[in-house]
Amino acid sequence: MNKRRISTTNEFVYDVLNNMIHHNEIILDKKDIANSKALKNIVSRFKDTFSVEDGGDHIILHKTGRFDADIRYKRL
């Protein structure tokens, strides 16, 4: 299986996705992701791999499938 390639200029998105490679779930504060359209787009792009649970003041991102990706961060 080929790795999915993800390039981002958003350091927050890079950190979240990089953590999801190594962990089955991550808890994110809603205030941190409120304005992160990039993270919302990535999660919806990989909806076969991630599920999102609303935990009140935080969001729990679960890995439901294999997430093998080549994640690259590009500085602007």
Rosetta blueprint (number, residue, H / E / L):
1 M L
2 N L
3 K L
4 R E
5 R E
6 I E
7 S E
8 T E
9 T L
10 N L
11 E H
12 F H
13 V H
14 Y H
15 D H
16 V H
17 L H
18 N H
19 N H
20 M H
21 I H
22 H H
23 H L
24 N L
25 E E
26 I E
27 I E
28 L E
29 D E
30 K H
31 K H
32 D H
33 I H
34 A L
35 N L
36 S L
37 K H
38 A H
39 L H
40 K H
41 N H
42 I H
43 V H
44 S H
45 R H
46 F L
47 K L
48 D L
49 T L
50 F E
51 S E
52 V E
53 E E
54 D E
55 G L
56 G L
57 D L
58 H E
59 I E
60 I E
61 L E
62 H E
63 K E
64 T L
65 G L
66 R L
67 F L
68 D L
69 A E
70 D E
71 I E
72 R E
73 Y E
74 K L
75 R L
76 L L
